[in-house]
Amino acid sequence: MKKHWNNIIRKITLLLVLLAMVGCQQMSEREIDLSAGINGGFEVSKNSLPVNWLIYSPNTVPTGKFEIILDKEVFKEGTQSLKFKVKECSPSGGWHSPGITNEFFEAGKFEGEGNYKLGFWIKNLGTKFMVKAGGVSPLEGDMKILVEGEELIEDWKYFEYNINVPKERHLRMELNILKPGTFWIDDVQIIKI
């Protein structure tokens, strides 16, 4: 019983320390529209940002020079894609680098225990990029790198992965640009299998 309480106290202390550390810095930007679902085609936007995604933007990334563009000229489906035009960036990933993340709360989060098919289309001209996904909870997570590379992708290329989300966790996805260049993503889809 004492071990159980010590474990709870440690988790609460860790949470408070983390909140204190990041409480002063905004790590991402977000616009919400519940009617847009996951908005995997980035078709619905507000204030020049796709809704229902956490965006590691020029306003929140501590270093780097880059633009995030809703591209109406280059897209796989719908009428636009999400484009990252990066001149400088950190290779650290997470909120230190340009990108997006989502835990899909606005779409009715994808909660375990279950298997999910995650698919998306990308184009890449010069960047190094990384996509991770996995099952997470407020204090724990198991994010795995699905794809990391610098491959030149001039025509849209489809990527698809099966993600196992354990009991008491939910699906999270994250994309980061780790090296300058131009990168597009479109038509993110999630299906429970």
Backbone as a printed PyTorch tensor [residue, N CA C, xyz], in Angstrom:
tensor([[[  0.8230,  -1.1860,   0.0000],
         [  0.0000,   0.0000,   0.0000],
         [  0.8740,   1.2580,   0.0000]],

        [[  1.9410,   1.2340,   0.8170],
         [  2.8380,   2.3850,   0.8830],
         [  3.5220,   2.6070,  -0.4640]],

        [[  3.9030,   1.5140,  -1.1480],
         [  4.5440,   1.6100,  -2.4510],
         [  3.5950,   2.2440,  -3.4630]],

        [[  2.3250,   1.8830,  -3.3890],
         [  1.3100,   2.4470,  -4.2770],
         [  1.2160,   3.9630,  -4.0930]],

        [[  1.1650,   4.4320,  -2.8640],
         [  1.0730,   5.8690,  -2.5830],
         [  2.3410,   6.6020,  -2.9970]],

        [[  3.4970,   5.9830,  -2.7900],
         [  4.7510,   6.5980,  -3.2270],
         [  4.7750,   6.7670,  -4.7480]],

        [[  4.2530,   5.7760,  -5.4520],
         [  4.1850,   5.8470,  -6.9050],
         [  3.2620,   6.9840,  -7.3500]],

        [[  2.1280,   7.1290,  -6.7120],
         [  1.1880,   8.2090,  -7.0310],
         [  1.8230,   9.5630,  -6.7350]],

        [[  2.4880,   9.6950,  -5.6140],
         [  3.1430,  10.9590,  -5.2550],
         [  4.2260,  11.3060,  -6.2720]],

        [[  5.0030,  10.3120,  -6.7210],
         [  6.0370,  10.5530,  -7.7320],
         [  5.4350,  11.0460,  -9.0410]],

        [[  4.3290,  10.4420,  -9.4710],
         [  3.6800,  10.8560, -10.7200],
         [  3.1250,  12.2740, -10.6060]],

        [[  2.5250,  12.5940,  -9.4890],
         [  1.9930,  13.9440,  -9.2910],
         [  3.1300,  14.9630,  -9.2660]],

        [[  4.2170,  14.6280,  -8.5940],
         [  5.3730,  15.5280,  -8.5380],
         [  5.9400,  15.7430,  -9.9390]],

        [[  6.0770,  14.6650, -10.7100],
         [  6.5860,  14.7760, -12.0740],
         [  5.6740,  15.6600, -12.9140]],

        [[  4.3850,  15.4760, -12.8060],
         [  3.4400,  16.2830, -13.5520],
         [  3.5750,  17.7560, -13.1850]],

        [[  3.6740,  18.0660, -11.9010],
         [  3.8070,  19.4560, -11.4590],
         [  5.1040,  20.0780, -11.9600]],

        [[  6.2000,  19.3260, -11.9240],
         [  7.4780,  19.8330, -12.4250],
         [  7.3870,  20.1110, -13.9250]],

        [[  6.7940,  19.1820, -14.6710],
         [  6.6520,  19.3780, -16.1100],
         [  5.7720,  20.5810, -16.4270]],

        [[  4.6900,  20.7340, -15.7020],
         [  3.8260,  21.8920, -15.9110],
         [  4.5530,  23.1920, -15.6130]],

        [[  5.3440,  23.2050, -14.5700],
         [  6.1100,  24.4040, -14.2230],
         [  7.1420,  24.7190, -15.2980]],

        [[  7.7810,  23.6790, -15.8490],
         [  8.8250,  23.8900, -16.8570],
         [  8.2560,  24.4230, -18.1700]],

        [[  7.1250,  23.9030, -18.6000],
         [  6.5820,  24.2980, -19.8900],
         [  5.4740,  25.3360, -19.7730]],

        [[  5.0800,  25.6700, -18.5910],
         [  3.9880,  26.5990, -18.3970],
         [  4.2480,  27.9820, -18.9420]],

        [[  5.4870,  28.3700, -19.0470],
         [  5.8280,  29.7030, -19.5150],
         [  5.9990,  29.7730, -21.0190]],

        [[  6.1430,  28.6600, -21.6950],
         [  6.3770,  28.6600, -23.1270],
         [  5.2730,  27.9070, -23.8460]],

        [[  4.7040,  28.5760, -24.8360],
         [  3.7050,  27.9360, -25.6730],
         [  4.4270,  27.0020, -26.6340]],

        [[  4.0600,  25.7210, -26.6400],
         [  4.7680,  24.7430, -27.4650],
         [  4.1210,  24.5290, -28.8300]],

        [[  2.8450,  24.9050, -28.9700],
         [  2.1670,  24.7100, -30.2460],
         [  0.9940,  25.6750, -30.3530]],

        [[  0.4890,  25.8080, -31.5680],
         [ -0.7140,  26.5900, -31.8190],
         [ -1.8210,  25.6310, -32.2250]],

        [[ -3.0670,  26.0570, -31.9670],
         [ -4.1870,  25.1720, -32.2720],
         [ -5.4460,  25.9740, -32.5210]],

        [[ -6.1340,  25.6240, -33.5720],
         [ -7.4630,  26.1480, -33.8630],
         [ -8.4100,  24.9600, -33.8630]],

        [[ -9.6200,  25.1460, -33.3510],
         [-10.5510,  24.0210, -33.1780],
         [-11.8460,  24.2690, -33.9380]],

        [[-12.3190,  23.2240, -34.5920],
         [-13.6370,  23.1920, -35.2140],
         [-14.1400,  21.7570, -35.0820]],

        [[-15.0130,  21.5130, -34.1140],
         [-15.4750,  20.1560, -33.8260],
         [-16.1600,  19.4990, -35.0190]],

        [[-16.7690,  20.2940, -35.8960],
         [-17.4730,  19.7140, -37.0450],
         [-16.5050,  19.1950, -38.1130]],

        [[-15.2080,  19.5010, -38.0240],
         [-14.2370,  19.1070, -39.0470],
         [-13.6440,  17.7160, -38.8240]],

        [[-13.9510,  17.0630, -37.6960],
         [-13.3860,  15.7380, -37.4270],
         [-11.8720,  15.7920, -37.3250]],

        [[-11.1750,  14.7600, -37.8530],
         [ -9.7090,  14.7870, -37.7510],
         [ -9.0940,  15.7840, -38.7330]],

        [[ -9.8360,  16.1970, -39.7410],
         [ -9.3460,  17.1720, -40.7210],
         [ -8.0380,  16.6790, -41.3520]],

        [[ -8.0200,  15.4030, -41.7130],
         [ -6.8190,  14.7900, -42.2610],
         [ -6.4280,  15.2880, -43.6350]],

        [[ -7.3440,  15.9570, -44.3370],
         [ -7.0260,  16.5550, -45.6300],
         [ -6.6460,  18.0140, -45.4960]],

        [[ -6.6570,  18.5170, -44.2530],
         [ -6.2950,  19.9050, -43.9600],
         [ -7.1700,  20.8900, -44.7370]],

        [[ -8.4110,  20.4710, -45.0160],
         [ -9.3270,  21.2930, -45.8040],
         [ -9.9430,  22.4300, -44.9990]],

        [[-10.1540,  22.2220, -43.7020],
         [-10.7820,  23.2430, -42.8650],
         [ -9.6890,  23.9770, -42.1150]],

        [[ -9.7130,  25.3060, -42.2150],
         [ -8.6720,  26.1040, -41.5680],
         [ -9.2780,  27.3290, -40.8940]],

        [[ -8.5110,  27.8670, -39.9820],
         [ -8.8750,  29.0810, -39.2620],
         [ -7.5700,  29.8120, -38.9670]],

        [[ -7.5250,  31.0990, -39.2310],
         [ -6.3180,  31.8980, -39.0110],
         [ -5.0910,  31.2890, -39.7000]],

        [[ -5.2840,  30.7870, -40.9070],
         [ -4.2310,  30.2010, -41.7490],
         [ -3.6070,  28.9350, -41.1630]],

        [[ -4.3110,  28.2670, -40.2600],
         [ -3.8510,  26.9930, -39.6860],
         [ -4.9340,  25.9350, -39.8880]],

        [[ -4.5360,  24.6770, -40.1610],
         [ -5.5480,  23.6180, -40.2390],
         [ -6.1360,  23.3800, -38.8490]],

        [[ -7.4550,  23.2680, -38.7770],
         [ -8.0950,  23.0720, -37.4760],
         [ -7.8640,  21.6550, -36.9690]],

        [[ -7.9610,  21.5160, -35.6610],
         [ -7.9020,  20.2360, -34.9420],
         [ -6.5320,  19.5620, -34.9970]],

        [[ -5.4800,  20.3340, -35.2390],
         [ -4.0980,  19.8500, -35.1910],
         [ -3.3100,  20.7840, -34.2970]],

        [[ -2.3700,  20.2440, -33.5430],
         [ -1.4100,  21.0660, -32.8090],
         [ -0.2620,  21.3370, -33.7670]],

        [[  0.0420,  22.6080, -33.9640],
         [  1.0260,  23.0140, -34.9630],
         [  2.2690,  23.5570, -34.2670]],

        [[  3.4200,  22.9800, -34.5900],
         [  4.7020,  23.5320, -34.1530],
         [  5.0650,  24.5880, -35.1970]],

        [[  4.6880,  25.8170, -34.8980],
         [  4.7100,  26.8980, -35.8820],
         [  5.8750,  27.8620, -35.6460]],

        [[  6.0840,  28.8160, -36.5730],
         [  7.1120,  29.8380, -36.3460],
         [  6.8800,  30.6490, -35.0620]],

        [[  5.6330,  30.7070, -34.6090],
         [  5.3300,  31.4320, -33.3620],
         [  5.7160,  30.6530, -32.1100]],

        [[  5.9140,  29.3390, -32.2380],
         [  6.1480,  28.5170, -31.0450],
         [  7.4810,  27.7720, -31.0390]],

        [[  8.0670,  27.5440, -32.2060],
         [  9.3480,  26.8340, -32.2820],
         [ 10.4600,  27.8230, -31.9240]],

        [[ 11.2930,  27.4940, -30.9410],
         [ 12.2740,  28.4540, -30.4360],
         [ 13.3320,  28.8970, -31.4490]],

        [[ 13.6830,  28.0490, -32.4000],
         [ 14.6730,  28.4250, -33.4080],
         [ 14.1720,  27.9840, -34.7690]],

        [[ 14.6940,  28.5930, -35.8000],
         [ 14.3530,  28.1770, -37.1520],
         [ 13.6620,  29.2680, -37.9340]],

        [[ 13.7330,  29.1100, -39.2420],
         [ 13.0400,  29.9950, -40.1760],
         [ 12.2520,  29.1020, -41.1170]],

        [[ 10.9320,  29.2220, -41.0660],
         [ 10.0990,  28.3630, -41.8990],
         [  8.7040,  28.9410, -42.0180]],

        [[  7.9820,  28.4390, -43.0270],
         [  6.5910,  28.8070, -43.2430],
         [  5.7470,  27.5400, -43.2430]],

        [[  4.5230,  27.6730, -42.7530],
         [  3.5350,  26.6010, -42.8580],
         [  2.4240,  27.1450, -43.7490]],

        [[  2.1740,  26.4360, -44.8460],
         [  1.2920,  26.9520, -45.8840],
         [  0.2010,  25.9290, -46.1770]],

        [[ -1.0300,  26.4070, -46.2970],
         [ -2.1250,  25.5770, -46.8030],
         [ -2.0590,  25.7200, -48.3230]],

        [[ -1.4760,  24.7240, -48.9880],
         [ -1.1170,  24.7900, -50.3990],
         [ -2.3010,  24.3860, -51.2830]],

        [[ -2.8300,  25.3570, -52.0160],
         [ -3.9630,  25.1170, -52.9050],
         [ -3.5190,  24.7240, -54.3200]],

        [[ -2.1930,  24.6630, -54.5590],
         [ -1.6840,  24.2860, -55.8790],
         [ -1.1820,  22.8400, -55.9200]],

        [[ -0.6480,  22.3450, -54.7960],
         [ -0.1130,  20.9870, -54.7260],
         [ -0.8800,  20.2430, -53.6340]],

        [[ -1.6850,  19.2500, -54.0420],
         [ -2.4700,  18.4890, -53.0690],
         [ -2.7790,  17.1200, -53.6510]],

        [[ -3.0460,  16.1580, -52.7790],
         [ -3.3860,  14.8010, -53.2110],
         [ -4.8940,  14.6110, -53.3110]],

        [[ -5.6050,  15.1260, -52.3180],
         [ -7.0690,  15.0110, -52.3170],
         [ -7.6610,  16.3290, -51.8610]],

        [[ -8.9270,  16.5380, -52.1570],
         [ -9.5700,  17.7870, -51.7600],
         [ -9.0440,  18.9610, -52.5620]],

        [[ -8.8380,  20.0930, -51.8680],
         [ -8.4120,  21.3130, -52.5620],
         [ -7.1120,  21.9110, -52.0270]],

        [[ -6.5180,  21.2680, -50.9870],
         [ -5.2540,  21.7920, -50.4660],
         [ -4.5460,  20.7340, -49.6340]],

        [[ -3.2470,  20.9650, -49.4400],
         [ -2.4250,  20.1120, -48.5800],
         [ -1.7300,  21.0040, -47.5660]],

        [[ -1.0150,  20.3970, -46.6330],
         [ -0.2310,  21.1490, -45.6610],
         [  1.2220,  21.1060, -46.1070]],

        [[  1.8120,  22.2930, -46.2830],
         [  3.1710,  22.4320, -46.8120],
         [  4.0610,  23.0990, -45.7800]],

        [[  5.2670,  22.5660, -45.6170],
         [  6.3000,  23.1530, -44.7680],
         [  7.4350,  23.6090, -45.6780]],

        [[  7.6990,  24.9000, -45.6900],
         [  8.8110,  25.4620, -46.4500],
         [  9.8490,  25.9120, -45.4300]],

        [[ 10.9240,  25.1250, -45.2780],
         [ 11.8490,  25.2780, -44.1620],
         [ 13.2140,  25.7510, -44.6670]],

        [[ 13.6720,  26.9020, -44.1410],
         [ 15.0100,  27.4240, -44.4570],
         [ 16.0210,  27.0350, -43.3870]],

        [[ 15.5950,  27.0390, -42.1160],
         [ 16.4370,  26.6340, -40.9860],
         [ 15.5520,  25.9480, -39.9610]],

        [[ 16.1140,  24.9080, -39.2850],
         [ 15.3560,  24.2410, -38.2310],
         [ 16.2850,  23.4100, -37.3610]],

        [[ 15.7950,  23.0830, -36.1880],
         [ 16.5160,  22.2020, -35.2790],
         [ 16.2530,  20.7500, -35.6690]],

        [[ 17.2710,  19.8830, -35.5650],
         [ 17.0540,  18.4660, -35.8370],
         [ 16.5240,  17.6920, -34.6320]],

        [[ 16.1600,  18.4000, -33.5670],
         [ 15.7660,  17.7530, -32.3060],
         [ 14.4130,  17.0600, -32.3580]],

        [[ 13.4830,  17.5490, -33.1700],
         [ 12.1440,  16.9860, -33.2130],
         [ 11.2600,  17.5320, -32.1050]],

        [[ 10.0570,  16.9680, -31.9930],
         [  9.0990,  17.4510, -31.0080],
         [  8.7880,  18.9200, -31.2500]],

        [[  8.4910,  19.6570, -30.1920],
         [  8.1310,  21.0630, -30.3350],
         [  9.3270,  21.9570, -30.6480]],

        [[ 10.5230,  21.3700, -30.7740],
         [ 11.7140,  22.1380, -31.1460],
         [ 11.8660,  22.2860, -32.6610]],

        [[ 11.0840,  21.5500, -33.4270],
         [ 11.1970,  21.5250, -34.8820],
         [  9.8280,  21.7660, -35.5150]],

        [[  9.8060,  22.2770, -36.7550],
         [  8.5180,  22.4560, -37.4320],
         [  7.7700,  21.1280, -37.5110]],

        [[  6.4420,  21.1930, -37.3940],
         [  5.6610,  19.9670, -37.5210],
         [  4.2570,  20.0880, -36.9900]],

        [[  3.6330,  18.9320, -36.8560],
         [  2.2630,  18.8280, -36.3420],
         [  2.1690,  17.6160, -35.4360]],

        [[  1.1920,  17.6450, -34.5640],
         [  0.8780,  16.4770, -33.7570],
         [ -0.6150,  16.4600, -33.4900]],

        [[ -1.1170,  15.2910, -33.1120],
         [ -2.5460,  15.1760, -32.8460],
         [ -2.8110,  13.9750, -31.9530]],

        [[ -3.7020,  14.1850, -31.0010],
         [ -4.2240,  13.0950, -30.1840],
         [ -5.6960,  12.8900, -30.4760]],

        [[ -6.2170,  13.6180, -31.4590],
         [ -7.5220,  13.4060, -32.0590],
         [ -8.6930,  13.5650, -31.1000]],

        [[ -8.5590,  14.4260, -30.1060],
         [ -9.6390,  14.6510, -29.1500],
         [-10.8890,  15.2030, -29.8340]],

        [[-10.7200,  16.1250, -30.7820],
         [-11.8640,  16.7650, -31.4380],
         [-12.6290,  15.7860, -32.3260]],

        [[-11.9660,  14.7110, -32.7590],
         [-12.6020,  13.7330, -33.6360],
         [-13.1930,  12.5670, -32.8510]],

        [[-13.1170,  12.6030, -31.5420],
         [-13.4880,  11.4510, -30.7330],
         [-12.2680,  10.5710, -30.6690]],

        [[-11.4380,  10.8030, -29.6760],
         [-10.1060,  10.1960, -29.6810],
         [-10.1550,   8.6890, -29.8650]],

        [[ -9.1360,   8.1890, -30.5260],
         [ -9.0330,   6.7790, -30.8470],
         [ -8.4160,   6.0790, -29.6430]],

        [[ -9.2910,   5.5420, -28.7900],
         [ -8.8350,   4.9490, -27.5420],
         [ -8.6540,   3.4520, -27.6940]],

        [[ -7.6040,   2.9320, -27.0310],
         [ -7.3210,   1.4900, -27.0240],
         [ -8.3470,   0.7970, -26.1680]],

        [[ -8.2920,  -0.3860, -26.0700],
         [ -7.3910,  -1.3400, -26.6580],
         [ -7.8450,  -1.6220, -28.0800]],

        [[ -6.9280,  -1.4210, -29.0470],
         [ -7.3050,  -1.6480, -30.4190],
         [ -6.1470,  -1.4590, -31.3750]],

        [[ -6.3920,  -1.8810, -32.6080],
         [ -5.4380,  -1.6810, -33.6860],
         [ -6.0190,  -0.6680, -34.6550]],

        [[ -5.1690,   0.2450, -35.0950],
         [ -5.5940,   1.3160, -35.9790],
         [ -4.7020,   1.3460, -37.2110]],

        [[ -5.3200,   1.5530, -38.3660],
         [ -4.5650,   1.7420, -39.6000],
         [ -4.4060,   3.2450, -39.7850]],

        [[ -3.1730,   3.6990, -39.8300],
         [ -2.8460,   5.1020, -40.0430],
         [ -2.2280,   5.2190, -41.4250]],

        [[ -2.8260,   6.0300, -42.2840],
         [ -2.3130,   6.2300, -43.6320],
         [ -2.2150,   7.7070, -43.9570]],

        [[ -1.2640,   8.0630, -44.8310],
         [ -1.0910,   9.4510, -45.2530],
         [ -0.2480,   9.4920, -46.5220]],

        [[ -0.3490,  10.6020, -47.2550],
         [  0.4160,  10.8360, -48.4750],
         [  1.4160,  11.9520, -48.2030]],

        [[  2.6440,  11.8060, -48.7540],
         [  3.6360,  12.8670, -48.5870],
         [  4.4030,  13.1030, -49.8860]],

        [[  4.9790,  14.3090, -49.9690],
         [  5.9730,  14.6860, -50.9710],
         [  7.1150,  15.3170, -50.1940]],

        [[  8.3450,  15.1310, -50.6900],
         [  9.5000,  15.6660, -49.9680],
         [ 10.5770,  16.1270, -50.9430]],

        [[ 10.9760,  17.3830, -50.7910],
         [ 12.0510,  17.9470, -51.5970],
         [ 13.1200,  18.4970, -50.6550]],

        [[ 14.0610,  17.6390, -50.2570],
         [ 15.2280,  18.0840, -49.5110],
         [ 15.1790,  17.9830, -48.0060]],

        [[ 14.0140,  17.7830, -47.4060],
         [ 13.9710,  17.7460, -45.9380],
         [ 14.3950,  16.3790, -45.4180]],

        [[ 14.7020,  16.3620, -44.1480],
         [ 14.7010,  15.1150, -43.3850],
         [ 13.4410,  15.2050, -42.5420]],

        [[ 12.6360,  14.1650, -42.5630],
         [ 11.3610,  14.1830, -41.8430],
         [ 11.2370,  12.9340, -40.9860]],

        [[ 10.3430,  13.0230, -40.0060],
         [ 10.0900,  11.8830, -39.1240],
         [  8.6120,  11.8690, -38.7510]],

        [[  7.9970,  10.6970, -38.8540],
         [  6.6150,  10.5040, -38.4100],
         [  6.6370,   9.4290, -37.3350]],

        [[  6.0260,   9.7620, -36.1830],
         [  5.9150,   8.8170, -35.0650],
         [  4.4450,   8.6450, -34.7180]],

        [[  4.1270,   7.5000, -34.1260],
         [  2.7660,   7.2730, -33.6310],
         [  2.8140,   6.1930, -32.5620]],

        [[  1.7770,   6.1860, -31.7390],
         [  1.6870,   5.1560, -30.7140],
         [  0.5830,   5.4530, -29.7290]],

        [[  0.5000,   4.5920, -28.7230],
         [ -0.4970,   4.7390, -27.6740],
         [  0.0750,   5.5440, -26.5230]],

        [[ -0.6710,   6.5650, -26.0820],
         [ -0.2160,   7.4340, -24.9990],
         [ -1.3360,   7.6380, -23.9810]],

        [[ -0.9310,   8.0870, -22.8060],
         [ -1.8520,   8.5340, -21.7620],
         [ -1.2700,   9.8370, -21.2350]],

        [[ -1.9500,  10.5280, -20.3060],
         [ -1.4080,  11.8070, -19.8380],
         [  0.0180,  11.7350, -19.2760]],

        [[  0.4090,  10.6280, -18.6900],
         [  1.7370,  10.5620, -18.0730],
         [  2.6890,   9.5710, -18.7320]],

        [[  2.1990,   8.7960, -19.6930],
         [  3.0420,   7.7690, -20.3110],
         [  2.7450,   7.6810, -21.7990]],

        [[  3.6710,   7.0760, -22.5190],
         [  3.4390,   6.8800, -23.9350],
         [  4.4490,   5.9440, -24.5480]],

        [[  4.0720,   5.3910, -25.6740],
         [  4.9500,   4.4900, -26.4080],
         [  4.8960,   4.9010, -27.8760]],

        [[  5.5740,   6.0000, -28.1910],
         [  5.6300,   6.4970, -29.5570],
         [  6.7820,   5.8060, -30.2820]],

        [[  6.4820,   5.2640, -31.4540],
         [  7.5000,   4.5970, -32.2650],
         [  7.6830,   5.3700, -33.5680]],

        [[  8.9210,   5.4200, -34.0340],
         [  9.1860,   6.0510, -35.3260],
         [  8.6440,   5.1350, -36.4180]],

        [[  7.7310,   5.6590, -37.2270],
         [  7.1610,   4.8990, -38.3400],
         [  8.0220,   5.0540, -39.5820]],

        [[  8.4320,   6.2880, -39.8420],
         [  9.2840,   6.5700, -40.9950],
         [ 10.1510,   7.7720, -40.6630]],

        [[ 11.4240,   7.6710, -41.0160],
         [ 12.3550,   8.7840, -40.8710],
         [ 13.2750,   8.7280, -42.0760]],

        [[ 13.3720,   9.8330, -42.7970],
         [ 14.2130,   9.7760, -43.9750],
         [ 14.4150,  11.1030, -44.6480]],

        [[ 15.2470,  11.0400, -45.6740],
         [ 15.5530,  12.2030, -46.5030],
         [ 15.2640,  11.9060, -47.9590]],

        [[ 14.5230,  10.8440, -48.2020],
         [ 14.2240,  10.4030, -49.5610],
         [ 13.5510,  11.5180, -50.3640]],

        [[ 14.0450,  11.7280, -51.5780],
         [ 13.4010,  12.6510, -52.5030],
         [ 12.1050,  11.9950, -52.9830]],

        [[ 10.9880,  12.6540, -52.7380],
         [  9.6810,  12.1220, -53.1520],
         [  8.9970,  13.2080, -53.9660]],

        [[  9.1860,  13.1450, -55.2910],
         [  8.6610,  14.1910, -56.1750],
         [  7.1870,  13.9950, -56.5020]],

        [[  6.7410,  12.7480, -56.5370],
         [  5.3230,  12.4460, -56.7420],
         [  4.7660,  11.9210, -55.4220]],

        [[  3.5020,  12.1700, -55.1760],
         [  2.8850,  11.7430, -53.9240],
         [  3.1560,  10.2670, -53.6510]],

        [[  3.5470,   9.9670, -52.4150],
         [  3.8080,   8.5800, -52.0020],
         [  2.9690,   8.2740, -50.7700]],

        [[  2.3280,   7.1100, -50.7920],
         [  1.4390,   6.7070, -49.7020],
         [  2.2050,   5.8760, -48.6720]],

        [[  1.9560,   6.1670, -47.4010],
         [  2.5230,   5.4140, -46.2850],
         [  1.3690,   4.9040, -45.4400]],

        [[  1.4680,   3.6440, -44.9870],
         [  0.4030,   3.0570, -44.1750],
         [  1.0180,   2.1790, -43.0940]],

        [[  0.4900,   2.3130, -41.8760],
         [  1.0230,   1.5700, -40.7330],
         [ -0.1230,   1.0970, -39.8560]],

        [[  0.0830,  -0.0550, -39.1960],
         [ -0.8360,  -0.5370, -38.1770],
         [ -0.2640,  -0.1710, -36.8180]],

        [[ -1.0710,   0.4830, -36.0160],
         [ -0.6490,   0.9530, -34.6980],
         [ -1.4860,   0.2400, -33.6480]],

        [[ -0.8230,  -0.4260, -32.7020],
         [ -1.5140,  -1.0840, -31.5980],
         [ -1.5720,  -0.1220, -30.4140]],

        [[ -2.7620,   0.1660, -29.9580],
         [ -2.9450,   1.0410, -28.8000],
         [ -3.4220,   0.1880, -27.6280]],

        [[ -2.6350,   0.1320, -26.5500],
         [ -3.0110,  -0.6890, -25.3950],
         [ -4.1750,  -0.0940, -24.6040]],

        [[ -4.6920,  -0.9230, -23.7280],
         [ -5.7710,  -0.5320, -22.8270],
         [ -5.3540,   0.7300, -22.0570]],

        [[ -6.2950,   1.6270, -21.8420],
         [ -6.1190,   2.8670, -21.0780],
         [ -5.1630,   3.8630, -21.7300]],

        [[ -4.9770,   3.7500, -23.0460],
         [ -4.1850,   4.7280, -23.8050],
         [ -4.9680,   5.1150, -25.0530]],

        [[ -4.4910,   6.1520, -25.7380],
         [ -5.1310,   6.5900, -26.9710],
         [ -4.0610,   6.9090, -28.0160]],

        [[ -4.4750,   6.9800, -29.2760],
         [ -3.5690,   7.1680, -30.3970],
         [ -3.0390,   8.6030, -30.4480]],

        [[ -1.7530,   8.7190, -30.7180],
         [ -1.1240,  10.0180, -30.9700],
         [ -0.2340,   9.8720, -32.1920]],

        [[ -0.2010,  10.9160, -33.0140],
         [  0.6500,  10.9690, -34.2000],
         [  1.4450,  12.2590, -34.1530]],

        [[  2.7000,  12.2260, -34.6360],
         [  3.5140,  13.4330, -34.6850],
         [  4.3860,  13.4040, -35.9390]],

        [[  4.4610,  14.5500, -36.6170],
         [  5.3270,  14.7470, -37.7770],
         [  6.2770,  15.8800, -37.4560]],

        [[  7.5660,  15.6930, -37.7490],
         [  8.5540,  16.7570, -37.5910],
         [  9.4180,  16.8670, -38.8370]],

        [[  9.7980,  18.0890, -39.1530],
         [ 10.7730,  18.3750, -40.2020],
         [ 12.0900,  18.6520, -39.4870]],

        [[ 13.1310,  17.8920, -39.8230],
         [ 14.3920,  17.9240, -39.0880],
         [ 15.5450,  18.5550, -39.8720]],

        [[ 15.3090,  18.8650, -41.1490],
         [ 16.3500,  19.4510, -42.0020],
         [ 15.6430,  20.3070, -43.0540]],

        [[ 16.2220,  21.4460, -43.4340],
         [ 15.5660,  22.3460, -44.3930],
         [ 15.2110,  21.6930, -45.7260]],

        [[ 14.1710,  22.2400, -46.3400],
         [ 13.6500,  21.7970, -47.6200],
         [ 12.1600,  22.1010, -47.6650]],

        [[ 11.4510,  21.4230, -48.5620],
         [ 10.0040,  21.6130, -48.6870],
         [  9.3290,  20.2520, -48.5550]],

        [[  8.2560,  20.2150, -47.7620],
         [  7.5770,  18.9650, -47.4240],
         [  6.0720,  19.1960, -47.4640]],

        [[  5.3390,  18.2200, -48.0070],
         [  3.8780,  18.2640, -48.0290],
         [  3.3230,  16.9960, -47.3870]],

        [[  2.1770,  17.1350, -46.7430],
         [  1.4270,  15.9850, -46.2350],
         [ -0.0460,  16.2210, -46.5540]],

        [[ -0.7590,  15.1380, -46.8540],
         [ -2.1860,  15.2580, -47.1860],
         [ -2.8870,  13.9280, -46.8940]],

        [[ -4.1850,  14.0260, -46.7450],
         [ -5.0930,  12.8830, -46.6420],
         [ -4.6970,  11.8950, -45.5390]],

        [[ -4.5080,  12.4120, -44.3210],
         [ -4.2440,  11.5540, -43.1510],
         [ -5.5490,  10.8330, -42.8200]],

        [[ -5.4840,   9.5040, -42.7370],
         [ -6.6770,   8.7140, -42.4430],
         [ -6.3800,   7.7250, -41.3250]],

        [[ -7.3820,   7.5220, -40.4690],
         [ -7.2660,   6.5590, -39.3760],
         [ -8.5070,   5.6870, -39.3880]],

        [[ -8.2820,   4.3750, -39.3850],
         [ -9.3870,   3.4140, -39.3730],
         [ -9.0860,   2.3710, -38.3050]],

        [[-10.0810,   2.0940, -37.4570],
         [ -9.9310,   1.0130, -36.4830],
         [-10.0900,  -0.3160, -37.2190]],

        [[ -9.1260,  -1.2320, -37.0040],
         [ -9.1820,  -2.5150, -37.7170],
         [ -9.3640,  -3.6630, -36.7320]]])
